[in-house]
Amino acid sequence: MSQRDDKLSRDGRRLALVSVVAAFAFIGIEFAGASLGWSNQIMGLLELGVAAIFLWVVIQAVRMWRTRQSEKDG
């Protein structure tokens, strides 16, 4: 396995970890907001932040996929 493959594997594991942490953060935000009575504006801002994290994960995953495809094609 080359160093480039090792880097892509580490990046993939990092993306998986970030997406799981973001999902748990979203669940935690929903629970805390309902329990503590946070306003809709605060909830919307926090949910927008979590959505931005998920968008970053998708963009990075597509970038990794394209990198692997270019390696396969030569």
ROFIPA-672868 format. One record per atom (N, C-alpha, C, O): residue number from 0; residue in three letters; atom name; x, y, z. Coordinates in pm, whole numbers, always signed. Atoms other than C-alpha are relative to their C-alpha. Example, Ala and Ser with C-alpha at 12.3 -4.5 7.8 and 13.67 -1.06 7.14 Angstrom:
<rs>
<0; ALA; N; <+89; -119; +0>>
<0; ALA; CA; <+1230; -450; +780>>
<0; ALA; C; <+90; +120; +0>>
<0; ALA; O; <+194; +118; +66>>
<1; SER; N; <-82; -119; -6>>
<1; SER; CA; <+1367; -106; +714>>
<1; SER; C; <-77; +109; +73>>
<1; SER; O; <-26; +220; +90>>
</rs>
This chain:
<rs>
<0; MET; N; <+85; -118; +0>>
<0; MET; CA; <+0; +0; +0>>
<0; MET; C; <+89; +124; +0>>
<0; MET; O; <+182; +134; +80>>
<1; SER; N; <-83; -118; +10>>
<1; SER; CA; <+146; +335; -97>>
<1; SER; C; <-38; +103; +107>>
<1; SER; O; <-140; +92; +174>>
<2; GLN; N; <+26; -106; -99>>
<2; GLN; CA; <+168; +642; +121>>
<2; GLN; C; <-126; +78; -36>>
<2; GLN; O; <-199; +124; +52>>
<3; ARG; N; <+120; -72; +44>>
<3; ARG; CA; <-104; +806; -88>>
<3; ARG; C; <-126; -76; +40>>
<3; ARG; O; <-225; -16; +83>>
<4; ASP; N; <+114; +81; -44>>
<4; ASP; CA; <-340; +516; -17>>
<4; ASP; C; <-20; +10; +151>>
<4; ASP; O; <-133; +15; +199>>
<5; ASP; N; <+9; -15; -145>>
<5; ASP; CA; <-258; +542; +353>>
<5; ASP; C; <-63; +134; +37>>
<5; ASP; O; <-146; +141; +128>>
<6; LYS; N; <+56; -133; -28>>
<6; LYS; CA; <-337; +914; +348>>
<6; LYS; C; <-150; +3; -31>>
<6; LYS; O; <-228; +57; +47>>
<7; LEU; N; <+141; +3; +34>>
<7; LEU; CA; <-668; +856; +170>>
<7; LEU; C; <-80; -83; +100>>
<7; LEU; O; <-194; -49; +132>>
<8; SER; N; <+69; +81; -101>>
<8; SER; CA; <-758; +585; +421>>
<8; SER; C; <-17; +78; +129>>
<8; SER; O; <-124; +75; +190>>
<9; ARG; N; <+10; -83; -121>>
<9; ARG; CA; <-681; +817; +714>>
<9; ARG; C; <-105; +110; -19>>
<9; ARG; O; <-184; +137; +71>>
<10; ASP; N; <+98; -104; +28>>
<10; ASP; CA; <-884; +1093; +550>>
<10; ASP; C; <-142; -56; +3>>
<10; ASP; O; <-234; +10; +52>>
<11; GLY; N; <+132; +62; -3>>
<11; GLY; CA; <-1176; +855; +503>>
<11; GLY; C; <-46; -30; +141>>
<11; GLY; O; <-162; -8; +175>>
<12; ARG; N; <+36; +26; -140>>
<12; ARG; CA; <-1167; +749; +867>>
<12; ARG; C; <-33; +130; +73>>
<12; ARG; O; <-124; +135; +155>>
<13; ARG; N; <+28; -130; -63>>
<13; ARG; CA; <-1152; +1115; +971>>
<13; ARG; C; <-138; +51; -41>>
<13; ARG; O; <-213; +103; +42>>
<14; LEU; N; <+132; -44; +45>>
<14; LEU; CA; <-1456; +1196; +757>>
<14; LEU; C; <-111; -79; +67>>
<14; LEU; O; <-214; -23; +104>>
<15; ALA; N; <+100; +82; -68>>
<15; ALA; CA; <-1647; +905; +907>>
<15; ALA; C; <-17; +45; +145>>
<15; ALA; O; <-129; +56; +194>>
<16; LEU; N; <+6; -44; -139>>
<16; LEU; CA; <-1560; +1019; +1258>>
<16; LEU; C; <-68; +137; +12>>
<16; LEU; O; <-150; +158; +102>>
<17; VAL; N; <+62; -134; -4>>
<17; VAL; CA; <-1657; +1381; +1185>>
<17; VAL; C; <-150; -9; -24>>
<17; VAL; O; <-227; +61; +41>>
<18; SER; N; <+143; +11; +27>>
<18; SER; CA; <-1992; +1276; +1040>>
<18; SER; C; <-74; -62; +118>>
<18; SER; O; <-186; -21; +149>>
<19; VAL; N; <+64; +60; -118>>
<19; VAL; CA; <-2071; +1056; +1343>>
<19; VAL; C; <-8; +101; +114>>
<19; VAL; O; <-111; +111; +180>>
<20; VAL; N; <+0; -102; -106>>
<20; VAL; CA; <-1972; +1332; +1585>>
<20; VAL; C; <-103; +108; -31>>
<20; VAL; O; <-173; +154; +60>>
<21; ALA; N; <+98; -102; +38>>
<21; ALA; CA; <-2184; +1582; +1391>>
<21; ALA; C; <-143; -52; +20>>
<21; ALA; O; <-231; +23; +61>>
<22; ALA; N; <+134; +57; -20>>
<22; ALA; CA; <-2483; +1345; +1401>>
<22; ALA; C; <-35; -1; +148>>
<22; ALA; O; <-147; +35; +186>>
<23; PHE; N; <+26; -1; -144>>
<23; PHE; CA; <-2450; +1304; +1778>>
<23; PHE; C; <-16; +143; +52>>
<23; PHE; O; <-96; +167; +141>>
<24; ALA; N; <+15; -140; -40>>
<24; ALA; CA; <-2405; +1680; +1814>>
<24; ALA; C; <-139; +51; -37>>
<24; ALA; O; <-200; +125; +40>>
<25; PHE; N; <+133; -42; +41>>
<25; PHE; CA; <-2726; +1734; +1619>>
<25; PHE; C; <-106; -55; +96>>
<25; PHE; O; <-197; +17; +137>>
<26; ILE; N; <+95; +59; -94>>
<26; ILE; CA; <-2913; +1492; +1845>>
<26; ILE; C; <+9; +71; +135>>
<26; ILE; O; <-93; +99; +197>>
<27; GLY; N; <-18; -72; -127>>
<27; GLY; CA; <-2764; +1663; +2151>>
<27; GLY; C; <-59; +140; -3>>
<27; GLY; O; <-119; +185; +94>>
<28; ILE; N; <+57; -134; +14>>
<28; ILE; CA; <-2861; +2006; +2023>>
<28; ILE; C; <-152; -5; +5>>
<28; ILE; O; <-215; +78; +71>>
<29; GLU; N; <+146; +13; -2>>
<29; GLU; CA; <-3217; +1891; +1962>>
<29; GLU; C; <-50; -28; +142>>
<29; GLU; O; <-150; +30; +186>>
<30; PHE; N; <+40; +34; -136>>
<30; PHE; CA; <-3239; +1741; +2310>>
<30; PHE; C; <+16; +121; +93>>
<30; PHE; O; <-74; +153; +170>>
<31; ALA; N; <-24; -116; -86>>
<31; ALA; CA; <-3084; +2044; +2480>>
<31; ALA; C; <-97; +113; -31>>
<31; ALA; O; <-146; +180; +60>>
<32; GLY; N; <+93; -106; +37>>
<32; GLY; CA; <-3301; +2284; +2285>>
<32; GLY; C; <-139; -25; +52>>
<32; GLY; O; <-206; +68; +98>>
<33; ALA; N; <+133; +33; -50>>
<33; ALA; CA; <-3619; +2102; +2380>>
<33; ALA; C; <-4; +5; +153>>
<33; ALA; O; <-103; +49; +211>>
<34; SER; N; <-4; +3; -147>>
<34; SER; CA; <-3513; +2060; +2743>>
<34; SER; C; <+13; +139; +61>>
<34; SER; O; <-50; +170; +162>>
<35; LEU; N; <-30; -132; -57>>
<35; LEU; CA; <-3389; +2414; +2799>>
<35; LEU; C; <-85; +111; -60>>
<35; LEU; O; <-77; +225; -16>>
<36; GLY; N; <+89; -99; +58>>
<36; GLY; CA; <-3644; +2591; +2581>>
<36; GLY; C; <+70; +106; -82>>
<36; GLY; O; <+32; +223; -77>>
<37; TRP; N; <-70; -96; +83>>
<37; TRP; CA; <-3402; +2755; +2340>>
<37; TRP; C; <-92; +52; -108>>
<37; TRP; O; <-184; -18; -152>>
<38; SER; N; <+84; -60; +103>>
<38; SER; CA; <-3555; +2990; +2086>>
<38; SER; C; <+26; -63; -137>>
<38; SER; O; <+127; -130; -158>>
<39; ASN; N; <-14; +54; +135>>
<39; ASN; CA; <-3607; +2897; +1722>>
<39; ASN; C; <+120; +59; -72>>
<39; ASN; O; <+183; -9; -154>>
<40; GLN; N; <-114; -62; +64>>
<40; GLN; CA; <-3339; +3143; +1615>>
<40; GLN; C; <+131; -70; +41>>
<40; GLN; O; <+216; -97; -44>>
<41; ILE; N; <-121; +69; -47>>
<41; ILE; CA; <-3073; +2976; +1831>>
<41; ILE; C; <+6; -141; -57>>
<41; ILE; O; <+111; -186; -102>>
<42; MET; N; <+3; +136; +53>>
<42; MET; CA; <-3183; +2630; +1724>>
<42; MET; C; <+34; -1; -150>>
<42; MET; O; <+110; -85; -197>>
<43; GLY; N; <-29; -8; +143>>
<43; GLY; CA; <-3176; +2732; +1358>>
<43; GLY; C; <+146; +27; -28>>
<43; GLY; O; <+204; -31; -120>>
<44; LEU; N; <-142; -31; +19>>
<44; LEU; CA; <-2828; +2877; +1390>>
<44; LEU; C; <+87; -122; +30>>
<44; LEU; O; <+180; -151; -46>>
<45; LEU; N; <-77; +119; -33>>
<45; LEU; CA; <-2693; +2565; +1560>>
<45; LEU; C; <-20; -111; -104>>
<45; LEU; O; <+76; -179; -141>>
<46; GLU; N; <+27; +101; +103>>
<46; GLU; CA; <-2862; +2337; +1306>>
<46; GLU; C; <+68; +37; -132>>
<46; GLU; O; <+112; -51; -206>>
<47; LEU; N; <-70; -44; +120>>
<47; LEU; CA; <-2716; +2547; +1025>>
<47; LEU; C; <+149; -32; +10>>
<47; LEU; O; <+212; -70; -89>>
<48; GLY; N; <-140; +38; -21>>
<48; GLY; CA; <-2371; +2491; +1175>>
<48; GLY; C; <+24; -148; -23>>
<48; GLY; O; <+123; -187; -86>>
<49; VAL; N; <-12; +145; +20>>
<49; VAL; CA; <-2425; +2114; +1183>>
<49; VAL; C; <-18; -34; -149>>
<49; VAL; O; <+51; -121; -201>>
<50; ALA; N; <+19; +23; +143>>
<50; ALA; CA; <-2554; +2125; +824>>
<50; ALA; C; <+126; +39; -78>>
<50; ALA; O; <+161; -27; -176>>
<51; ALA; N; <-125; -40; +66>>
<51; ALA; CA; <-2235; +2309; +722>>
<51; ALA; C; <+107; -108; +17>>
<51; ALA; O; <+185; -133; -75>>
<52; ILE; N; <-95; +109; -23>>
<52; ILE; CA; <-2029; +2030; +878>>
<52; ILE; C; <-31; -117; -94>>
<52; ILE; O; <+60; -174; -154>>
<53; PHE; N; <+38; +108; +89>>
<53; PHE; CA; <-2226; +1769; +683>>
<53; PHE; C; <+32; +35; -146>>
<53; PHE; O; <+74; -52; -222>>
<54; LEU; N; <-34; -41; +135>>
<54; LEU; CA; <-2179; +1969; +363>>
<54; LEU; C; <+150; -13; -23>>
<54; LEU; O; <+193; -57; -130>>
<55; TRP; N; <-144; +14; +10>>
<55; TRP; CA; <-1804; +1980; +428>>
<55; TRP; C; <+39; -147; -17>>
<55; TRP; O; <+126; -180; -98>>
<56; VAL; N; <-29; +143; +11>>
<56; VAL; CA; <-1802; +1602; +476>>
<56; VAL; C; <-32; -51; -141>>
<56; VAL; O; <+46; -126; -199>>
<57; VAL; N; <+38; +45; +134>>
<57; VAL; CA; <-1986; +1547; +146>>
<57; VAL; C; <+100; +51; -104>>
<57; VAL; O; <+141; -24; -193>>
<58; ILE; N; <-95; -57; +95>>
<58; ILE; CA; <-1751; +1780; -43>>
<58; ILE; C; <+134; -73; +9>>
<58; ILE; O; <+195; -105; -94>>
<59; GLN; N; <-126; +70; -17>>
<59; GLN; CA; <-1444; +1609; +104>>
<59; GLN; C; <-9; -144; -51>>
<59; GLN; O; <+87; -196; -108>>
<60; ALA; N; <+18; +137; +48>>
<60; ALA; CA; <-1585; +1264; +26>>
<60; ALA; C; <+2; -5; -153>>
<60; ALA; O; <+62; -95; -211>>
<61; VAL; N; <-2; -6; +147>>
<61; VAL; CA; <-1644; +1361; -338>>
<61; VAL; C; <+142; +26; -48>>
<61; VAL; O; <+185; -32; -147>>
<62; ARG; N; <-139; -28; +36>>
<62; ARG; CA; <-1291; +1502; -354>>
<62; ARG; C; <+86; -126; +12>>
<62; ARG; O; <+168; -155; -75>>
<63; MET; N; <-74; +125; -16>>
<63; MET; CA; <-1151; +1176; -218>>
<63; MET; C; <-37; -101; -108>>
<63; MET; O; <+50; -170; -162>>
<64; TRP; N; <+46; +92; +103>>
<64; TRP; CA; <-1361; +974; -462>>
<64; TRP; C; <+64; +35; -134>>
<64; TRP; O; <+109; -54; -207>>
<65; ARG; N; <-61; -42; +126>>
<65; ARG; CA; <-1233; +1180; -755>>
<65; ARG; C; <+149; -29; -2>>
<65; ARG; O; <+204; -65; -106>>
<66; THR; N; <-143; +31; -8>>
<66; THR; CA; <-875; +1134; -636>>
<66; THR; C; <+24; -147; -26>>
<66; THR; O; <+114; -184; -102>>
<67; ARG; N; <-16; +145; +22>>
<67; ARG; CA; <-916; +757; -623>>
<67; ARG; C; <-34; -38; -145>>
<67; ARG; O; <+30; -127; -201>>
<68; GLN; N; <+36; +29; +138>>
<68; GLN; CA; <-1084; +755; -965>>
<68; GLN; C; <+114; +41; -96>>
<68; GLN; O; <+143; -30; -192>>
<69; SER; N; <-110; -44; +87>>
<69; SER; CA; <-798; +954; -1120>>
<69; SER; C; <+120; -93; +12>>
<69; SER; O; <+193; -113; -85>>
<70; GLU; N; <-108; +97; -17>>
<70; GLU; CA; <-549; +706; -974>>
<70; GLU; C; <-28; -128; -78>>
<70; GLU; O; <+63; -187; -136>>
<71; LYS; N; <+36; +122; +71>>
<71; LYS; CA; <-740; +413; -1123>>
<71; LYS; C; <+13; +18; -151>>
<71; LYS; O; <+53; -74; -222>>
<72; ASP; N; <-2; -25; +144>>
<72; ASP; CA; <-759; +575; -1466>>
<72; ASP; C; <+141; +23; -53>>
<72; ASP; O; <+166; +14; -174>>
<73; GLY; N; <-138; -10; +42>>
<73; GLY; CA; <-389; +636; -1472>>
<73; GLY; C; <+50; +137; -10>>
<73; GLY; O; <+166; +159; -45>>
</rs>
